[in-house]
Amino acid sequence: MSGQGSGKVALVTGAGSGIGRATSRLFAQAGYAVVLVDFNAESARETEAMIREAGGEATPAACDVADAAQVEAAVASAVSTYGRLDAAFNAAGTDGEPGKLTAECSVDNWNRIMAINLTGLWHCMRFEIAAMLKGGGGAIVNCSSTAGLRGAAYCAAYTASKHGVTGLTKASALEYGKQGIRINAVCPGMIDTPMTQAEGMKAAIEQLVAGSPLGRIGQPEEIGQAVLWLCGEGASYVHGQAIGVDGAWTAQ
């Protein structure tokens, strides 16, 4: 494979399914060697097999992003294996237990969502940034959400975590641009992933499709293409942005 990423290395969290898997495959198609980070080791290996079958290069890394030591080891392994880190997409996340009013959200649910979606992403960023500084720069894309751009009822913890991702993206972009690291976020709308295919989501999906300006939900590859662009030279002046990839949902 060859393309914009020939000779470059990308790390993707949540690479075992959904948006993370689709983006990993697109990175590989563009010529990147891809480090596949996922809590589920088997799922990461399945993504690796897909990439290698298509002629790409990938290495799985089992990792719980909520554990700083595991994240540090995964990033170190990427650099040890491939010698550098040029791009990172931090897609690992959870929606926890949606459908609860703010005052009904359990402490356990709040803490789990924050540990993965926000603190876990921060763990990833700090080790990715360190690796990129040593290598002369790079590009990081964080996975926020439309819930990181506007309020979303009945999922207070998720909404708070994704607003945190958006804020963290902007703050770090102000700090590292002059050191050669561009940092942005994508904010997906409703995307066709295992999370949205879960039992009990059908009615909500139908309602969202009915209210969508495009009349459909998005595909994981549509987020992946945005991530790939943000990591490439075509987006060299795009920095510190939280970009909605949502079919104009947040334009309403």
Secondary structure as GFF3:
##gff-version 3
##sequence-region A 1 252
A	DSSP	beta_strand	9	13	.	.	.	ID=ss1
A	DSSP	alpha_helix	18	29	.	.	.	ID=ss2
A	DSSP	beta_strand	33	38	.	.	.	ID=ss3
A	DSSP	alpha_helix	41	53	.	.	.	ID=ss4
A	DSSP	beta_strand	57	62	.	.	.	ID=ss5
A	DSSP	alpha_helix	68	82	.	.	.	ID=ss6
A	DSSP	beta_strand	87	90	.	.	.	ID=ss7
A	DSSP	three_ten_helix	102	104	.	.	.	ID=ss8
A	DSSP	alpha_helix	107	113	.	.	.	ID=ss9
A	DSSP	pi_helix	114	119	.	.	.	ID=ss10
A	DSSP	alpha_helix	120	135	.	.	.	ID=ss11
A	DSSP	beta_strand	138	143	.	.	.	ID=ss12
A	DSSP	three_ten_helix	146	148	.	.	.	ID=ss13
A	DSSP	alpha_helix	156	176	.	.	.	ID=ss14
A	DSSP	three_ten_helix	177	179	.	.	.	ID=ss15
A	DSSP	beta_strand	181	188	.	.	.	ID=ss16
A	DSSP	alpha_helix	202	210	.	.	.	ID=ss17
A	DSSP	alpha_helix	220	231	.	.	.	ID=ss18
A	DSSP	three_ten_helix	233	235	.	.	.	ID=ss19
A	DSSP	beta_strand	242	245	.	.	.	ID=ss20
A	DSSP	three_ten_helix	249	251	.	.	.	ID=ss21
###
